[in-house]
Amino acid sequence: SPWCVPTVIGGVKCVVVHTDLREAEPMAWDFVMNFARDNDLQVAEACLVPEDKPARR
């Protein structure tokens, strides 16, 4: 899903969940948040900035 993207940030495996999911699919948002809470997962609100990629030559 474009709203839930598995990734690694600072060496930590995580899933980035876009807040647009909350409005588009409230039940899916609640499922994700409840899953995190029930499994004692850390939840943080953040703004991710894409990493700089080397310029192509």
mmCIF file of the N, C-alpha and C atoms, coordinates in Angstrom:
data_MODEL
# 
_entry.id   MODEL 
# 
loop_
_atom_site.group_PDB 
_atom_site.id 
_atom_site.type_symbol 
_atom_site.label_atom_id 
_atom_site.label_alt_id 
_atom_site.label_comp_id 
_atom_site.label_asym_id 
_atom_site.label_entity_id 
_atom_site.label_seq_id 
_atom_site.pdbx_PDB_ins_code 
_atom_site.Cartn_x 
_atom_site.Cartn_y 
_atom_site.Cartn_z 
_atom_site.occupancy 
_atom_site.B_iso_or_equiv 
_atom_site.pdbx_formal_charge 
_atom_site.auth_seq_id 
_atom_site.auth_comp_id 
_atom_site.auth_asym_id 
_atom_site.auth_atom_id 
_atom_site.pdbx_PDB_model_num 
ATOM 1   N N  . SER A 1 1  ? 0.839   -1.186 0.000   1.00 0.00 ? 1  SER A N  1 
ATOM 2   C CA . SER A 1 1  ? 0.000   0.000  0.000   1.00 0.00 ? 1  SER A CA 1 
ATOM 3   C C  . SER A 1 1  ? 0.883   1.249  0.000   1.00 0.00 ? 1  SER A C  1 
ATOM 4   N N  . PRO A 1 2  ? 0.504   2.271  -0.709  1.00 0.00 ? 2  PRO A N  1 
ATOM 5   C CA . PRO A 1 2  ? 1.279   3.513  -0.665  1.00 0.00 ? 2  PRO A CA 1 
ATOM 6   C C  . PRO A 1 2  ? 1.170   4.204  0.701   1.00 0.00 ? 2  PRO A C  1 
ATOM 7   N N  . TRP A 1 3  ? 0.207   3.805  1.527   1.00 0.00 ? 3  TRP A N  1 
ATOM 8   C CA . TRP A 1 3  ? 0.039   4.418  2.845   1.00 0.00 ? 3  TRP A CA 1 
ATOM 9   C C  . TRP A 1 3  ? 0.856   3.737  3.932   1.00 0.00 ? 3  TRP A C  1 
ATOM 10  N N  . CYS A 1 4  ? 1.264   2.490  3.715   1.00 0.00 ? 4  CYS A N  1 
ATOM 11  C CA . CYS A 1 4  ? 2.018   1.725  4.717   1.00 0.00 ? 4  CYS A CA 1 
ATOM 12  C C  . CYS A 1 4  ? 3.267   1.168  4.057   1.00 0.00 ? 4  CYS A C  1 
ATOM 13  N N  . VAL A 1 5  ? 4.413   1.746  4.376   1.00 0.00 ? 5  VAL A N  1 
ATOM 14  C CA . VAL A 1 5  ? 5.653   1.401  3.688   1.00 0.00 ? 5  VAL A CA 1 
ATOM 15  C C  . VAL A 1 5  ? 6.688   0.870  4.685   1.00 0.00 ? 5  VAL A C  1 
ATOM 16  N N  . PRO A 1 6  ? 7.048   -0.436 4.566   1.00 0.00 ? 6  PRO A N  1 
ATOM 17  C CA . PRO A 1 6  ? 8.116   -0.941 5.422   1.00 0.00 ? 6  PRO A CA 1 
ATOM 18  C C  . PRO A 1 6  ? 9.447   -0.321 5.016   1.00 0.00 ? 6  PRO A C  1 
ATOM 19  N N  . THR A 1 7  ? 10.273  0.016  6.004   1.00 0.00 ? 7  THR A N  1 
ATOM 20  C CA . THR A 1 7  ? 11.547  0.655  5.717   1.00 0.00 ? 7  THR A CA 1 
ATOM 21  C C  . THR A 1 7  ? 12.497  0.461  6.894   1.00 0.00 ? 7  THR A C  1 
ATOM 22  N N  . VAL A 1 8  ? 13.707  0.958  6.762   1.00 0.00 ? 8  VAL A N  1 
ATOM 23  C CA . VAL A 1 8  ? 14.675  0.960  7.854   1.00 0.00 ? 8  VAL A CA 1 
ATOM 24  C C  . VAL A 1 8  ? 15.127  2.403  8.051   1.00 0.00 ? 8  VAL A C  1 
ATOM 25  N N  . ILE A 1 9  ? 15.011  2.882  9.282   1.00 0.00 ? 9  ILE A N  1 
ATOM 26  C CA . ILE A 1 9  ? 15.416  4.249  9.602   1.00 0.00 ? 9  ILE A CA 1 
ATOM 27  C C  . ILE A 1 9  ? 16.416  4.174  10.747  1.00 0.00 ? 9  ILE A C  1 
ATOM 28  N N  . GLY A 1 10 ? 17.608  4.653  10.489  1.00 0.00 ? 10 GLY A N  1 
ATOM 29  C CA . GLY A 1 10 ? 18.647  4.625  11.516  1.00 0.00 ? 10 GLY A CA 1 
ATOM 30  C C  . GLY A 1 10 ? 18.945  3.215  12.007  1.00 0.00 ? 10 GLY A C  1 
ATOM 31  N N  . GLY A 1 11 ? 18.849  2.240  11.105  1.00 0.00 ? 11 GLY A N  1 
ATOM 32  C CA . GLY A 1 11 ? 19.126  0.854  11.462  1.00 0.00 ? 11 GLY A CA 1 
ATOM 33  C C  . GLY A 1 11 ? 17.974  0.138  12.147  1.00 0.00 ? 11 GLY A C  1 
ATOM 34  N N  . VAL A 1 12 ? 16.823  0.802  12.276  1.00 0.00 ? 12 VAL A N  1 
ATOM 35  C CA . VAL A 1 12 ? 15.661  0.211  12.937  1.00 0.00 ? 12 VAL A CA 1 
ATOM 36  C C  . VAL A 1 12 ? 14.596  -0.110 11.895  1.00 0.00 ? 12 VAL A C  1 
ATOM 37  N N  . LYS A 1 13 ? 14.154  -1.377 11.884  1.00 0.00 ? 13 LYS A N  1 
ATOM 38  C CA . LYS A 1 13 ? 13.071  -1.765 10.974  1.00 0.00 ? 13 LYS A CA 1 
ATOM 39  C C  . LYS A 1 13 ? 11.781  -1.127 11.458  1.00 0.00 ? 13 LYS A C  1 
ATOM 40  N N  . CYS A 1 14 ? 11.022  -0.551 10.523  1.00 0.00 ? 14 CYS A N  1 
ATOM 41  C CA . CYS A 1 14 ? 9.773   0.100  10.903  1.00 0.00 ? 14 CYS A CA 1 
ATOM 42  C C  . CYS A 1 14 ? 8.809   0.118  9.724   1.00 0.00 ? 14 CYS A C  1 
ATOM 43  N N  . VAL A 1 15 ? 7.604   0.564  10.006  1.00 0.00 ? 15 VAL A N  1 
ATOM 44  C CA . VAL A 1 15 ? 6.596   0.764  8.970   1.00 0.00 ? 15 VAL A CA 1 
ATOM 45  C C  . VAL A 1 15 ? 6.150   2.213  9.069   1.00 0.00 ? 15 VAL A C  1 
ATOM 46  N N  . VAL A 1 16 ? 6.262   2.928  7.973   1.00 0.00 ? 16 VAL A N  1 
ATOM 47  C CA . VAL A 1 16 ? 5.799   4.315  7.915   1.00 0.00 ? 16 VAL A CA 1 
ATOM 48  C C  . VAL A 1 16 ? 4.352   4.279  7.434   1.00 0.00 ? 16 VAL A C  1 
ATOM 49  N N  . VAL A 1 17 ? 3.460   4.826  8.256   1.00 0.00 ? 17 VAL A N  1 
ATOM 50  C CA . VAL A 1 17 ? 2.035   4.855  7.925   1.00 0.00 ? 17 VAL A CA 1 
ATOM 51  C C  . VAL A 1 17 ? 1.646   6.307  7.690   1.00 0.00 ? 17 VAL A C  1 
ATOM 52  N N  . HIS A 1 18 ? 1.211   6.598  6.469   1.00 0.00 ? 18 HIS A N  1 
ATOM 53  C CA . HIS A 1 18 ? 0.844   7.971  6.112   1.00 0.00 ? 18 HIS A CA 1 
ATOM 54  C C  . HIS A 1 18 ? -0.462  8.350  6.801   1.00 0.00 ? 18 HIS A C  1 
ATOM 55  N N  . THR A 1 19 ? -0.509  9.559  7.352   1.00 0.00 ? 19 THR A N  1 
ATOM 56  C CA . THR A 1 19 ? -1.705  9.993  8.078   1.00 0.00 ? 19 THR A CA 1 
ATOM 57  C C  . THR A 1 19 ? -2.939  10.134 7.189   1.00 0.00 ? 19 THR A C  1 
ATOM 58  N N  . ASP A 1 20 ? -2.767  10.192 5.866   1.00 0.00 ? 20 ASP A N  1 
ATOM 59  C CA . ASP A 1 20 ? -3.933  10.230 4.982   1.00 0.00 ? 20 ASP A CA 1 
ATOM 60  C C  . ASP A 1 20 ? -4.793  8.981  5.139   1.00 0.00 ? 20 ASP A C  1 
ATOM 61  N N  . LEU A 1 21 ? -4.186  7.880  5.601   1.00 0.00 ? 21 LEU A N  1 
ATOM 62  C CA . LEU A 1 21 ? -4.944  6.648  5.818   1.00 0.00 ? 21 LEU A CA 1 
ATOM 63  C C  . LEU A 1 21 ? -6.058  6.879  6.830   1.00 0.00 ? 21 LEU A C  1 
ATOM 64  N N  . ARG A 1 22 ? -5.796  7.730  7.818   1.00 0.00 ? 22 ARG A N  1 
ATOM 65  C CA . ARG A 1 22 ? -6.793  8.000  8.871   1.00 0.00 ? 22 ARG A CA 1 
ATOM 66  C C  . ARG A 1 22 ? -8.102  8.514  8.279   1.00 0.00 ? 22 ARG A C  1 
ATOM 67  N N  . GLU A 1 23 ? -8.030  9.403  7.299   1.00 0.00 ? 23 GLU A N  1 
ATOM 68  C CA . GLU A 1 23 ? -9.240  9.945  6.676   1.00 0.00 ? 23 GLU A CA 1 
ATOM 69  C C  . GLU A 1 23 ? -9.807  9.014  5.611   1.00 0.00 ? 23 GLU A C  1 
ATOM 70  N N  . ALA A 1 24 ? -8.941  8.384  4.832   1.00 0.00 ? 24 ALA A N  1 
ATOM 71  C CA . ALA A 1 24 ? -9.394  7.544  3.722   1.00 0.00 ? 24 ALA A CA 1 
ATOM 72  C C  . ALA A 1 24 ? -10.003 6.229  4.198   1.00 0.00 ? 24 ALA A C  1 
ATOM 73  N N  . GLU A 1 25 ? -9.373  5.610  5.205   1.00 0.00 ? 25 GLU A N  1 
ATOM 74  C CA . GLU A 1 25 ? -9.829  4.308  5.707   1.00 0.00 ? 25 GLU A CA 1 
ATOM 75  C C  . GLU A 1 25 ? -9.718  4.284  7.236   1.00 0.00 ? 25 GLU A C  1 
ATOM 76  N N  . PRO A 1 26 ? -10.665 4.907  7.930   1.00 0.00 ? 26 PRO A N  1 
ATOM 77  C CA . PRO A 1 26 ? -10.575 4.999  9.393   1.00 0.00 ? 26 PRO A CA 1 
ATOM 78  C C  . PRO A 1 26 ? -10.447 3.640  10.089  1.00 0.00 ? 26 PRO A C  1 
ATOM 79  N N  . MET A 1 27 ? -11.112 2.614  9.573   1.00 0.00 ? 27 MET A N  1 
ATOM 80  C CA . MET A 1 27 ? -11.021 1.295  10.210  1.00 0.00 ? 27 MET A CA 1 
ATOM 81  C C  . MET A 1 27 ? -9.617  0.708  10.054  1.00 0.00 ? 27 MET A C  1 
ATOM 82  N N  . ALA A 1 28 ? -8.984  0.940  8.910   1.00 0.00 ? 28 ALA A N  1 
ATOM 83  C CA . ALA A 1 28 ? -7.615  0.462  8.696   1.00 0.00 ? 28 ALA A CA 1 
ATOM 84  C C  . ALA A 1 28 ? -6.658  1.203  9.627   1.00 0.00 ? 28 ALA A C  1 
ATOM 85  N N  . TRP A 1 29 ? -6.851  2.503  9.774   1.00 0.00 ? 29 TRP A N  1 
ATOM 86  C CA . TRP A 1 29 ? -6.019  3.299  10.681  1.00 0.00 ? 29 TRP A CA 1 
ATOM 87  C C  . TRP A 1 29 ? -6.143  2.769  12.111  1.00 0.00 ? 29 TRP A C  1 
ATOM 88  N N  . ASP A 1 30 ? -7.391  2.549  12.555  1.00 0.00 ? 30 ASP A N  1 
ATOM 89  C CA . ASP A 1 30 ? -7.612  2.024  13.901  1.00 0.00 ? 30 ASP A CA 1 
ATOM 90  C C  . ASP A 1 30 ? -6.959  0.656  14.069  1.00 0.00 ? 30 ASP A C  1 
ATOM 91  N N  . PHE A 1 31 ? -7.033  -0.189 13.051  1.00 0.00 ? 31 PHE A N  1 
ATOM 92  C CA . PHE A 1 31 ? -6.407  -1.500 13.122  1.00 0.00 ? 31 PHE A CA 1 
ATOM 93  C C  . PHE A 1 31 ? -4.902  -1.365 13.341  1.00 0.00 ? 31 PHE A C  1 
ATOM 94  N N  . VAL A 1 32 ? -4.260  -0.507 12.553  1.00 0.00 ? 32 VAL A N  1 
ATOM 95  C CA . VAL A 1 32 ? -2.814  -0.318 12.662  1.00 0.00 ? 32 VAL A CA 1 
ATOM 96  C C  . VAL A 1 32 ? -2.440  0.213  14.043  1.00 0.00 ? 32 VAL A C  1 
ATOM 97  N N  . MET A 1 33 ? -3.148  1.220  14.519  1.00 0.00 ? 33 MET A N  1 
ATOM 98  C CA . MET A 1 33 ? -2.838  1.799  15.819  1.00 0.00 ? 33 MET A CA 1 
ATOM 99  C C  . MET A 1 33 ? -3.083  0.796  16.953  1.00 0.00 ? 33 MET A C  1 
ATOM 100 N N  . ASN A 1 34 ? -4.168  0.039  16.870  1.00 0.00 ? 34 ASN A N  1 
ATOM 101 C CA . ASN A 1 34 ? -4.452  -0.972 17.896  1.00 0.00 ? 34 ASN A CA 1 
ATOM 102 C C  . ASN A 1 34 ? -3.432  -2.104 17.853  1.00 0.00 ? 34 ASN A C  1 
ATOM 103 N N  . PHE A 1 35 ? -3.014  -2.502 16.654  1.00 0.00 ? 35 PHE A N  1 
ATOM 104 C CA . PHE A 1 35 ? -1.987  -3.531 16.509  1.00 0.00 ? 35 PHE A CA 1 
ATOM 105 C C  . PHE A 1 35 ? -0.700  -3.083 17.191  1.00 0.00 ? 35 PHE A C  1 
ATOM 106 N N  . ALA A 1 36 ? -0.309  -1.855 16.951  1.00 0.00 ? 36 ALA A N  1 
ATOM 107 C CA . ALA A 1 36 ? 0.914   -1.327 17.559  1.00 0.00 ? 36 ALA A CA 1 
ATOM 108 C C  . ALA A 1 36 ? 0.791   -1.306 19.083  1.00 0.00 ? 36 ALA A C  1 
ATOM 109 N N  . ARG A 1 37 ? -0.327  -0.830 19.578  1.00 0.00 ? 37 ARG A N  1 
ATOM 110 C CA . ARG A 1 37 ? -0.525  -0.761 21.032  1.00 0.00 ? 37 ARG A CA 1 
ATOM 111 C C  . ARG A 1 37 ? -0.553  -2.159 21.647  1.00 0.00 ? 37 ARG A C  1 
ATOM 112 N N  . ASP A 1 38 ? -1.302  -3.082 21.047  1.00 0.00 ? 38 ASP A N  1 
ATOM 113 C CA . ASP A 1 38 ? -1.435  -4.434 21.592  1.00 0.00 ? 38 ASP A CA 1 
ATOM 114 C C  . ASP A 1 38 ? -0.113  -5.193 21.602  1.00 0.00 ? 38 ASP A C  1 
ATOM 115 N N  . ASN A 1 39 ? 0.807   -4.814 20.722  1.00 0.00 ? 39 ASN A N  1 
ATOM 116 C CA . ASN A 1 39 ? 2.086   -5.504 20.618  1.00 0.00 ? 39 ASN A CA 1 
ATOM 117 C C  . ASN A 1 39 ? 3.243   -4.687 21.187  1.00 0.00 ? 39 ASN A C  1 
ATOM 118 N N  . ASP A 1 40 ? 2.900   -3.661 21.966  1.00 0.00 ? 40 ASP A N  1 
ATOM 119 C CA . ASP A 1 40 ? 3.897   -2.809 22.632  1.00 0.00 ? 40 ASP A CA 1 
ATOM 120 C C  . ASP A 1 40 ? 4.932   -2.250 21.655  1.00 0.00 ? 40 ASP A C  1 
ATOM 121 N N  . LEU A 1 41 ? 4.480   -1.839 20.476  1.00 0.00 ? 41 LEU A N  1 
ATOM 122 C CA . LEU A 1 41 ? 5.366   -1.243 19.480  1.00 0.00 ? 41 LEU A CA 1 
ATOM 123 C C  . LEU A 1 41 ? 5.430   0.263  19.704  1.00 0.00 ? 41 LEU A C  1 
ATOM 124 N N  . GLN A 1 42 ? 6.565   0.842  19.390  1.00 0.00 ? 42 GLN A N  1 
ATOM 125 C CA . GLN A 1 42 ? 6.702   2.288  19.511  1.00 0.00 ? 42 GLN A CA 1 
ATOM 126 C C  . GLN A 1 42 ? 5.946   2.965  18.375  1.00 0.00 ? 42 GLN A C  1 
ATOM 127 N N  . VAL A 1 43 ? 5.283   4.059  18.689  1.00 0.00 ? 43 VAL A N  1 
ATOM 128 C CA . VAL A 1 43 ? 4.569   4.859  17.697  1.00 0.00 ? 43 VAL A CA 1 
ATOM 129 C C  . VAL A 1 43 ? 5.073   6.288  17.837  1.00 0.00 ? 43 VAL A C  1 
ATOM 130 N N  . ALA A 1 44 ? 5.426   6.904  16.713  1.00 0.00 ? 44 ALA A N  1 
ATOM 131 C CA . ALA A 1 44 ? 5.905   8.279  16.741  1.00 0.00 ? 44 ALA A CA 1 
ATOM 132 C C  . ALA A 1 44 ? 5.345   9.029  15.544  1.00 0.00 ? 44 ALA A C  1 
ATOM 133 N N  . GLU A 1 45 ? 4.936   10.251 15.771  1.00 0.00 ? 45 GLU A N  1 
ATOM 134 C CA . GLU A 1 45 ? 4.501   11.101 14.668  1.00 0.00 ? 45 GLU A CA 1 
ATOM 135 C C  . GLU A 1 45 ? 5.732   11.840 14.175  1.00 0.00 ? 45 GLU A C  1 
ATOM 136 N N  . ALA A 1 46 ? 5.941   11.801 12.864  1.00 0.00 ? 46 ALA A N  1 
ATOM 137 C CA . ALA A 1 46 ? 7.159   12.397 12.321  1.00 0.00 ? 46 ALA A CA 1 
ATOM 138 C C  . ALA A 1 46 ? 6.917   12.895 10.905  1.00 0.00 ? 46 ALA A C  1 
ATOM 139 N N  . CYS A 1 47 ? 7.823   13.724 10.483  1.00 0.00 ? 47 CYS A N  1 
ATOM 140 C CA . CYS A 1 47 ? 7.854   14.190 9.101   1.00 0.00 ? 47 CYS A CA 1 
ATOM 141 C C  . CYS A 1 47 ? 9.147   13.653 8.503   1.00 0.00 ? 47 CYS A C  1 
ATOM 142 N N  . LEU A 1 48 ? 9.042   12.780 7.525   1.00 0.00 ? 48 LEU A N  1 
ATOM 143 C CA . LEU A 1 48 ? 10.228  12.189 6.922   1.00 0.00 ? 48 LEU A CA 1 
ATOM 144 C C  . LEU A 1 48 ? 10.685  13.014 5.728   1.00 0.00 ? 48 LEU A C  1 
ATOM 145 N N  . VAL A 1 49 ? 11.966  13.252 5.698   1.00 0.00 ? 49 VAL A N  1 
ATOM 146 C CA . VAL A 1 49 ? 12.569  13.981 4.592   1.00 0.00 ? 49 VAL A CA 1 
ATOM 147 C C  . VAL A 1 49 ? 13.389  12.982 3.789   1.00 0.00 ? 49 VAL A C  1 
ATOM 148 N N  . PRO A 1 50 ? 13.180  12.908 2.478   1.00 0.00 ? 50 PRO A N  1 
ATOM 149 C CA . PRO A 1 50 ? 13.945  11.949 1.679   1.00 0.00 ? 50 PRO A CA 1 
ATOM 150 C C  . PRO A 1 50 ? 15.452  12.186 1.811   1.00 0.00 ? 50 PRO A C  1 
ATOM 151 N N  . GLU A 1 51 ? 16.210  11.084 1.810   1.00 0.00 ? 51 GLU A N  1 
ATOM 152 C CA . GLU A 1 51 ? 17.657  11.196 1.871   1.00 0.00 ? 51 GLU A CA 1 
ATOM 153 C C  . GLU A 1 51 ? 18.173  11.745 0.542   1.00 0.00 ? 51 GLU A C  1 
ATOM 154 N N  . ASP A 1 52 ? 19.275  12.511 0.615   1.00 0.00 ? 52 ASP A N  1 
ATOM 155 C CA . ASP A 1 52 ? 19.908  13.009 -0.605  1.00 0.00 ? 52 ASP A CA 1 
ATOM 156 C C  . ASP A 1 52 ? 20.531  11.836 -1.346  1.00 0.00 ? 52 ASP A C  1 
ATOM 157 N N  . LYS A 1 53 ? 20.299  11.796 -2.637  1.00 0.00 ? 53 LYS A N  1 
ATOM 158 C CA . LYS A 1 53 ? 20.929  10.766 -3.463  1.00 0.00 ? 53 LYS A CA 1 
ATOM 159 C C  . LYS A 1 53 ? 22.063  11.409 -4.248  1.00 0.00 ? 53 LYS A C  1 
ATOM 160 N N  . PRO A 1 54 ? 23.156  10.672 -4.476  1.00 0.00 ? 54 PRO A N  1 
ATOM 161 C CA . PRO A 1 54 ? 24.246  11.243 -5.250  1.00 0.00 ? 54 PRO A CA 1 
ATOM 162 C C  . PRO A 1 54 ? 23.773  11.659 -6.653  1.00 0.00 ? 54 PRO A C  1 
ATOM 163 N N  . ALA A 1 55 ? 24.315  12.771 -7.137  1.00 0.00 ? 55 ALA A N  1 
ATOM 164 C CA . ALA A 1 55 ? 23.952  13.251 -8.460  1.00 0.00 ? 55 ALA A CA 1 
ATOM 165 C C  . ALA A 1 55 ? 24.472  12.301 -9.527  1.00 0.00 ? 55 ALA A C  1 
ATOM 166 N N  . ARG A 1 56 ? 23.678  12.108 -10.559 1.00 0.00 ? 56 ARG A N  1 
ATOM 167 C CA . ARG A 1 56 ? 24.094  11.267 -11.679 1.00 0.00 ? 56 ARG A CA 1 
ATOM 168 C C  . ARG A 1 56 ? 25.003  12.032 -12.592 1.00 0.00 ? 56 ARG A C  1 
ATOM 169 N N  . ARG A 1 57 ? 25.955  11.352 -13.157 1.00 0.00 ? 57 ARG A N  1 
ATOM 170 C CA . ARG A 1 57 ? 26.864  11.999 -14.106 1.00 0.00 ? 57 ARG A CA 1 
ATOM 171 C C  . ARG A 1 57 ? 26.664  11.448 -15.471 1.00 0.00 ? 57 ARG A C  1 
# 
